[in-house]
């Protein structure tokens, strides 16, 4: 917790004194230190990725270069990015499956997954595609380095786009940009404090408490009753939402304290009335990336009817694999791809469900699929799902204890405004609301620090 106050202090001192040219260097140095502090051996990997992509972008900007040469550079840069991701994230998964398929012994590589590699790789691929296809230009290595390493989003997103971040970075460096103590900047500070506090409360009060039940439940899958299995699945469904959306709220909130607005990543996803609607609301920046840089290049809706269904399924299948090197993630992605195809076929025939029923059906499907996302292997996932499909008596004390927290989580999800709505409340309510939330978050954080009830964010693993 000491890192953020130091960075905020240095940033605001420079801002108050009018040293706008120091703002970007302060953020860049802070972001590199933030990553290197807990991951010193992984920092050269990040630095190599940044340098290769930056210079590839410089080459792609050369007007005199022929189209064929630009294409070669672009393809080589993509191969580099995907190769790094494949080596660090999927090499052992591939070796293990090849060994099982051919019945041979293959070595297990001593390779650890660099934190945030999925996010900063996707961020830079989007940058290269924009440079290659849209002719955008950028020659400032420091700005590009900050774009990739900007610490609020670096570890677990949101996945940012070059075109939405660079104008904000340029504004910070200008003397007529954000003015210390101006009304506009004060509004950002209040909104940022509010969002950060909401995110912290989501994480500590709900996600971390549910993690206790989820972890213990998945350690004893064989003993799950019908009711236990359903409560376990629901506990993870809410844990994941409050954990990841809590992180996203904190990331956006912290960034606003520096006068930079990151894109929102969630918009009440469990209120979705279809799978397509769910993906407009859940991990919004990943959905946008998959649409713009995978689904549309595959042909998108321009393909034949069969091609559209193929593109949908492949996009979600690869989206599942992006989350992790395991058959469980592939199964999860395939389920969502199949769900989107079924929903598209349903809608193309003019069929519709009543609103409340559509929300319930969508939520049950999402809850079902999350079992694959959480389970350590397919066998465990199938055991949980089998218990969910086998009605019978019995409820363990552990899962019974989770019921009040699940009820609170459900009420928050379906009845209360989401964090975006809270942060965008009428200005007359923002200051007292931010103060109350910040005070509550500070108390909860101190308790969590002293009792060790907090746990790492789930998406740090991806």
Secondary structure, DSSP 8 states (H G I E B T S, - for coil): -HHHHHHHHHHHHHHHTT-THHHHHHHHHHHHHHHHHH-HHHHHHHHHHHHHHHHHHHHHT-TTS-HHHHHHHHHHHHHHHHHHHIIIIIHHHHHHHHHHHHT-----------TTHHHHHHHHHHHHHHHHHH------HHHHHHHHH-HHHHTT-----HHHHHHHHHHHTSTTS--TT-HHHHHHHHHHHHHHHHHHHIIIIIIHHHHHHHHHHHHTGGG--HHHHHHHHHHHHHHHHHHHHHHHHHHHHHHHHTT-------S-GGG-SSHHHHHHHSSHHHHHHHIIIIIHHHTGGGS-HHHHHHHHHHHHHHHHHHH-SSHHHHHHHHHHHHHHHHHHHHHHTT----HHHHHHHHHHHHHHHHHHHHSSSHHHHHHHHHHHTS------HHHHHHHHHHHHHHHHHHHS--HHHHHTS-HHHHHHHHHHHHHHHHHHHHHHHHHT-----GGGG-
